[in-house]
Amino acid sequence: MEMQQIRYVVAVARTGNFSRAAEQCHVAQPSLSQQIQKLEDELGERLFDRMNREVKLTPHGESFLHRAIRIMEEVDSAKREAGEARDLLRGTLTIGVLPTIAPYVLPEVMAEFVEKFPGVKIVVEEDTTARLLKLLHEYEIDFAVASQPIRGEEMEVRELFSEELLLAVPPGHPLARKRTVTAASLKNERLIVMKDGHCLGDQVLGFCDRRDVKPRISFRSSQIETIQALVASGLGISLIPSMAAREHRKDLPQYRSFQSPKPSRKIVAVWPKQRPPRRAAAEFLKVVSARFCKQRV
């Protein structure tokens, strides 16, 4: 049994005609017919019922077709993986990342990845979750690094790591004297959060709602570093991802952990189910997981 015979059988089954199948396979019809006949002789069963202008699968042919398609898919997959291994040293990898993740994850990950695969060009798109999902639908990016929740059954979601959300307070604030804080600590405080459309803002407000806390929102921003600067200036408090915490600097907030259950966010990789990540993308995600798994909560 040869691979070309399997491909001929699948082509005939899909076109319902020997001539169209031969055309599709770029082979003369007599040659295609001869190879299928040879396969049938080897199997000892007819795969097709020949009629005047069309052919139909026999029951044995139906059974054989399912296996033939699986064989072709496996062979194509093996070829693709071999090609990706060869092409991993070159090409372009386009990554979508939330702006609340990109500056804290990408620099060291990209440095390690580029050292291993210097020929791969990396393009980064920073945007909101909704915009990144749109880019994925349009195949404009290879995958996205975002945070839960991700909605859409057509998307594959793989958790990379979880991280704690810390309370950021101005230096000298009464809450800075506590080792840990509670959700009740947010009452009567001015809260600074990400603006609408950014999932971190929704996560912070969701944490408050679950704890029946109604904070006063004083400012909104699209940048974590702007929020931290506002907190450091005494204009309010905020919840900051632990990856963004900057200790030992007088011009930045002080950070405190919440008592359990602590607020957190799950960082995930997302891609369309119909287009799994290429080898370069898979290698990139391995670096992310290895470097940040220590941040699991």
Sequence and secondary structure as in RCSB ss.txt:
>XXXX:A:sequence
MEMQQIRYVVAVARTGNFSRAAEQCHVAQPSLSQQIQKLEDELGERLFDRMNREVKLTPHGESFLHRAIRIMEEV
DSAKREAGEARDLLRGTLTIGVLPTIAPYVLPEVMAEFVEKFPGVKIVVEEDTTARLLKLLHEYEIDFAVASQPI
RGEEMEVRELFSEELLLAVPPGHPLARKRTVTAASLKNERLIVMKDGHCLGDQVLGFCDRRDVKPRISFRSSQIE
TIQALVASGLGISLIPSMAAREHRKDLPQYRSFQSPKPSRKIVAVWPKQRPPRRAAAEFLKVVSARFCKQRV
>XXXX:A:secstr
  HHHHHHHHHHHHHS HHHHHHHTTS HHHHHHHHHHHHHHHTS  EEE SS EEE HHHHHHHHHHHHHHHHH
HHHHHHHHHHHHTTSEEEEEEE TTTHHHHHHHHHHHHHHH TTEEEEEEE  HHHHHHHHHTT SSEEEEES  
  TTEEEEEEEEEEEEEEE TT GGGG SEE GGGGTT EEEEE TT HHHHHHHHHHHHTT   EEEEEES HH
HHHHHHHTTS BEEEEGGG   S TTS EEEEE SS  EEEEEEEEETTS   HHHHHHHHHHHHHHGGG  
